[in-house]
Amino acid sequence: MYPNEKREKAIELLIMYDYSIASVIMELGYPSRAALKRWRKQYLNEQSTGQAQARKQRKSKYSPEQKQIAVNYYLAHGRSLMRTIRALGYPCKDVLRQWCDELHPQQRKQKRSVAQFTKEQKREAVIALCSRDDSAKQVAESAGVSRVCLYNWKTKLLGKGGNRLTKDKHERSLPEEKARMLAEMKTLNVQIQRARLELDLLEAAAEIIKKGQGVDLAQLANREKAMLVDALRSRHSLSSVLAALKLSRSSYYYQCAIKRIEDKHEKLRVRIIELFIENNSCYGYRRMHELLKKEGKRVSEKVVRALMVAANLVVAVTRRRKYNSYQGEAAPAPENLLERDFRATNPNLKWLTDITEFHIPAGKAYLSPIVDCFDGALVSWTISTSPDADMVNSMLDMATSTLREGERPILHSDRGGHYRWPGFLERVERSGLIRSMSKKGCSPDNAACEGLFGRIKNEFFYNRSWAGVSIEKFMNDLDDYLHWYNNGRIKLSLGGMSPMEHRRNLGLAI
């Protein structure tokens, strides 16, 4: 892996430094400890036998092109070995160093030290060396450095005079120095304990009360502070935690007494959580209040809202760019007959349609529904992996099959190319539908359908991980959701009933 010149140089330094492997690696930046031990063993064998051992030439598993790509990436991206390895997935550090020295000599960043240590770490190591009960080698190993490096730190901090830990010109006796060191150690231990307590408080705040990074612990409510105290009492003293949170002892015990009182809304809270999960985690407090009212639970909306906030039941809302199928003005478009009036007194008077896109790691899926303006029910829908004519035509065929004699609804859409193809126009004319189109680039003209897509994506699609889900599984889940949307999802505008339940209540459906 390394040329003979580099091997010989490393062996010379190893002999010069009294076989200190750490010192050699610290100065040269190569090789690994195992490689240097192997080179030493080979050197000793050659000295004892007087014969040079033949080194095996390994066949490289990387092509010259891969070698050149790795070196170019290393030079162009900050000359970082680990950044290059993470980006490309190959090779190891030693191999990459060899490639850089071979293709671009003197261009590789030389690492002069194995590890970086702070001033406090160096000071603590020197204190342990001067007041040690163990050998200098053991102290160096515990600090993670070589014995030579440890004594270099001592020389820099104390000078060549000996065991002084101050820069005073006055000599101090060893007992005085030891006492001062112990006092400093106690101070450092107190600081470490305080820092560990602050870290534990921040981690507990993020885990228990769901506070983000940079939270001000002093601004938390007393109830939240009491939760943190209970979580950390097993690891820290009560007085230290209370002092860090700036919470009085009486306030803490008051919060403990409140928690011991039976919560009269405990059963209601559990039921609200169950209903929230059963309904795809998309119901706010108003619709949740309607569900509880159906179950005979009489409670105000304010109580429901407070219980949902306490249980962190939040409906996530995300806005993203919609799918656009506009392909230009292929033919004259019909007039906008709705004029943004999406109200209807009876079913099958006004229909709305559009296409939306769902993008998951496994691929893309497209939804094409027809919405009835009477109650927002889905008359029909098709789901496909391609927004082609078959998807739109199938949707229209299913919708027209539900029409009764004499029903001629207005079919309103945007100016997408799907609604101007000959096959679609023939079906519209054959079914007696009345065409209506929005203005170019004016989404509010089809706001009711756009609102449907927004609800579907907020309740079903956004803020969920679809990694590992196949496109077929996604399409089946979407179809199940749309069935639930028609038959199970309640609407406040319909008196807390689903669209199909509302129609059955009016005698318009079975």
N, C-alpha and C positions, 0 to 999 in steps of 0.2 A: 504494500500500500504506500509506504514511504520509500524514497530513494535511499541508497546507501549513505550518501553525504549527510542526510538528516539523521539517520540512525547513528552514525559515528559521532555527530555533534552531541546528540542526546546522551550517548554513553560516556563521552568525555566529561560533560557537565555532571553526570551522575557520580562519576569517580571523584571529581573535584569537590562536589558538595557532600561527600561522605555518604553516598548512596541514599540521599534524601529525594524521594520521588516527587513529593509535593513541590520542592524548590525548583526542580527541573521543569515540571509542567507549568509552574507559575511564571517562569522566565521565558520559555519557548512557546507556550500555548499549545503544545502537542507533546506526545500522543496521549492516549488514555493510560490510566494506571496499570491496567492489565497488559497493554502492549509494551509499556516500558519495562515491566517485570519480565516479560517474555524475552525482550531484547537483552536484558541483563543476564538471564539464564543462558542464552545463546553465546553471549560474549565470554562468560565464565567457562563454558564448555570448549569454546575455541581456544582459550588460553591454556586450558589443561591438556587438550589433545594436540594442539598445534596445527589443526586442520580447520579450514573454514567450512562451515556447514552450508550445504546447498539449500537455498530458500525456494520453496514451492511458488511457482507462478500461477496465480489463480486467473482463470478466465473471467473477464468482466461480464456481469449480467446486464450491463447497460450499454446501449449503442452510442457511437460518437455523437449522433444527433441529440440524444438525451443529455449527454455530458455537456454539450455546447449550450443547450437550452437552460440547464440548471445554472451554469456559470454566468450566462447573460442575465438571468433573472436576479442572481445574487448581486451583480454589479449595478443593475438598474433600480433595485429596491432597497437601498440603504445598506448594502453589504452585511446583511443579517443572515446567519446560517439557519437559525430556527424559522425565520419568516419564509425563507426559500423552501425549507423542508415541509412546512405546513401547507404552503401553496401548491407544491408539485407532488408531494407524497413520497419523495425519494431525494437523495440517498441518505445515509447517516452523516453526522458531522465530519468525521475523519475523512470519509471519501470525498465530501464536498470540498474540504480544505485542500486535499491532494489535487483535485481537478482545477481549482483556482490557481494554485501554485504552478501547475503544469501548463495551463492555457494562457494565464495572465500573471506572470511573476510580479511580485512586489505590489500587487493590486489588492490583496486580501487584507482586511482589517485584523491587526494582530491583537490578540487578547493578552494583556499583561498580567492579569490576576484571575484566579479561579472564582473568587467570590468577593463581593463588596461588603464591607463592614462599617457600621456607623461608629462615631466617636465614642458613644456610650458603650457599645459592645467591646471596643478595643480597651477602654478604661476598665471595664469589669474584668476582662481577661488579665490585664496587668495587675489589678488588685488581687485576683486569685493567685497569680504567680508569686507576688511578693509576700502574701500571707498564707501560703500553701502549706498543707500537711502532706500532700502527695508530691510525686515527682513532676518536673517540668514537662515531661513527655505526656503524662496523664492530663495535666492542665491544658496542654496544647490540643490533645485529642478531643477533650470536652468542648473546647472553643471552636473546633473544626478547622484548625490551621496546623502548619508545621511548627516544630520547636524553634527553627530559625526565624520564622515570621513572628512568633510570639516575642522573642527577644528583641527583634527589630522594633516592635511596638513599644516595648519597655524603654529602649534607648531613646526613641522619639519623645515619649512622655516624660521620662525622668532624667534623661541625659545619661552620661557615662559615670555619674557619681555613685550609683547604687540604687537603694530601695526607697528613694524619696518620691513621694507622690505629688509634691507641690513644686513650684518653680522658685520657692524661696531659697535664698542663699544660706539660710540658717539650717543647720543640721537638726534633725529631730530623732529622738530615740525610737527604737522599734515598738515598744509598748504604746507610745503616743500615736505613732502612725497606725498601728493596729486598731486602737480605739477610734481614731478618726475614720478609718475605713469601715468599721462596723457601723458607725453612725450614718455614714453615707449609704451603706447597704440598706439600713433600715428605712432611710428616706426614699431610696429607690424602690424598695418593696411596697411602701405605702403608695407611691405613684403608680406602680404596676397594678396594685389592687384597685385603685381608683379608675384607671383606664379600663381594666377588665370589667368592672362594674358598669361603666358607661356603655361598653360594647354589648354586654348582656342585656342592658335595658333597651338599647336600640333594636337588637335582634328580637327581644320579646315584644316590643311595640309593633314590629313588622309582622310577627307571626300571630300574636294573640288578638290585637285590636286593629290589625291591617293598616298600619300607618306606614307611609313610604319613607324613603331616605330623606335625611335632613329635617326630620320632625323635631320640634322644640318640646322636650319632655316637660318643661315647666308650664306649657300652655295646655296640657292635657286636663281633662275633667278629673275630679277626685275619684269618680267611679273607675275610670280607666287607670289611674295611678294605683288604686287598690288592687286591681287585677294584676298589674306588673309586680307589686310587692308580694302577692301570693305566689306568683310564678318563680320568684327569685329568693324566697326565704330559706330554701334548702341549701343555697350556695353562698349567700351573703347574710350578714347580720341585719336585723331589722332596722337598727338605728342608721346604718350606713345607707341602706336603700331609701329610707325616708328622707335622709338628708340630701341625697342625690336628686330625688324627685321634688324636694321642697314641699313635702306633705307632713303635716303635723300628726302626732301619734293619735290624738283624739279624733281627727278626721278619718284616719284609717280605720279605727275601731268602729266608728259610726257607719262607714260603708260596709264593714263586716256584719254589723247588726242588721242593716237593710237587706243584705243578701240572705240572711237566715229567715226573713219573713217570707211566707209562702206567696208566690206570685199568682194572683188571681186569674191572670191571662195565660198561664202556662199551657193549658190544653188548647186554647185558641191559637197561640203562637205555633204549636206543633202542627195544627190543622192548616194554618196559612202556608207553612213551609211545604206541606204535602201538596196542597193545591197549586202552589207556584211551580213545583217540579212537574206535576201531572200535566200542566198546560204549557209545556215547552219553555218555561221561565220567561214568558212574554206578557204576563198580566201585571198592570199597575194596581195601585190601591183601589181605584174606583171599580174596575172590573172584579177585583178580588172581593170587594164589599158586596157586589151583586151576587157572587157565588155563595158567600156566607149567608146572605139573606135568603137565598133559595133553600139552604139547609136549615133555616129556622134560627140562625144565630143572630140576634139583634145586638148590634154594636155599631158605633158611629164610624164614619170614614176616617176621622182623626185618629182613633185608636188603631184601626187597621194600618194606617200610614205609619204610625209610631212603631208598631210591632214589626212591620216590614223593614223599616230603617234599622231597628235594633238587630234584626236577623240578617242584615246586609243583603236583602232581596232587591236587587236593582236590575231594571230592564236595560240592557245595553243597547245603545243606538249608534249606528255607524252610517255615514253618508258616502256613497261612492258613485263614480260615473256610470251611467246606464249604457246598455248596448244600443247601438244606432245602426239601423238597416237602410238608411236613406241612400239611394243610388241615382239621384237626379230625377228631373222631370221627364219621364219617358212618354207620358201622355197627359192631357189636361186632367186636373184633379177636380173632384166634385166639391160643392160648397160645404162649408161648416154649418150643418143644420142644428147642431146642439147649442152652439154659442155659449159653451161652458155651463149649460144648465143640465146637470146630471141627475135631476130629480125625475121620478117616474111614479105614476099612480097605480100602475099594474105591471105584472111581469111581462117580459117580451115586448116592451115598447122601445127601449133604448139599450143597445149592446155596445160594449167597448172592447177593443182588442189591441194588443201590442205584443212585442217580443222582448224578453229580458235574458241576460246571460249570467251563468254561474261558472266561475273559474276556480277549480280545485287542483291540487297537485297531480291528480290522475288524468286531468283533461278538462274540457269545457262541456257544459250542458246548457240547453236552451229551453225556455218555457214559453208557450204560446197559449194564453187563456182567452175566453170570452166572459166578460163580467156583465151581469144584469144590473142596471141602474136602480131597479126597484128596491132591492135590499142588499146589493153587493154580492149576491151568490154567484158562484162560478158555474156557468151553463155547461161548459166543456173546456178541456185543456189537453194539450199534447206536450210531451217532453222528448227531446231528441238531442243527439250529439252534433247535429248539423242543422242550421237554420235554413232549410230548403223549402221548396214548394210543397212537398208531400206533408211536412209537418203542419203548415197552415191550412192546406186543403183538408186534411183529416180532421183538424179541429172544427172547421166550418161544417163538414158533413155531420159530425156528431151533434153539433149545436142545432142545425136545421132539422134533424130528425126528431127533436123534442117539441117542435112547433105544432100548434093545433091549426085547424082549418081557419083561414082568414087572418092569421097573425103575420104581420109584415113589419118586424122591428127595424129601427134605424141601426145600421152597423157603422160605428164611428171608429176610425183608426188614424194613425199618423200617415205620413207620405212615404212609408217604406216600400221597397220594390216588391215585397211579398204580396201586397194588396193591389198590385197593378198587373200581375201576370195573367195571361189569358185563362188558365185553368181556374184561378180564383174568381175572375170576373164572370165566367160562365156559370159557376156555382151560385154566385150572388144573384144573377139574372134569373136562373132557373128556380131559385127559392123565393123570389119576389122580395128580396131585401132591398132596403134603401141605403145607398152609400153616403157616407159623410166623412170628411177628412179635416184634420187640423191644418193650421197654417204652417208653412215651412219653418222648422226650427223653433216652434212654439209649444213647448211641453205642457204649459198650463191648459191648453185646449183639450188635452186628454188627461187632466189632473187626477180623475178618479182611478184610472188604470195605473197611472204612475204611483199613486198612493198605495194601491194594492201591492205593487212590486216592492215598495219600501217596507211595508209591514211584513211581507214574506221574508225578505232578506234580514231584517232586524230580528225577527222572532225565530227564524229557522237557520239562516246561513251565516250571518256575521258572528264574530266573537266565539266561534267554535273551531276546533282543530279538525280538519278533514284529511290530515296526513294518514296514509295507509288505507284510505277508503277508495274502493274502486268506483269507476264512473257508473257502473250498473247499480251498485249498492246505493250510491248517492241519488240516482234517479228514482229508485224504489222508495227511499226515505222521503224525497220531495213529494212523490205521489201520495204517500200516506199522510203527510202534512196537509195537502190540499183537500183530501177527504175530510180530515179533522176540521179544516177551516170552514167547510160547508156545513158540517153536521154537529160539531162540538164547540167551536170557538164562539163565545158570546160577544155581542155588540151592544154597547150601551144605547145606541140609537134605536135598537130593536127591543128595548125593554129588558135587556139582559138575556136575550135569546139568540141562538145561532140562526143563520139565514133559513135553513130547512125547517128548524123548529118554529120559526116565525111564520113560514108559509103553511105549515100544518095547523098552526093555531088559527090562521085565517081561512082554512079550508081550501087552500090552493094547491096542496100537495098531500100525498098519502103518507 
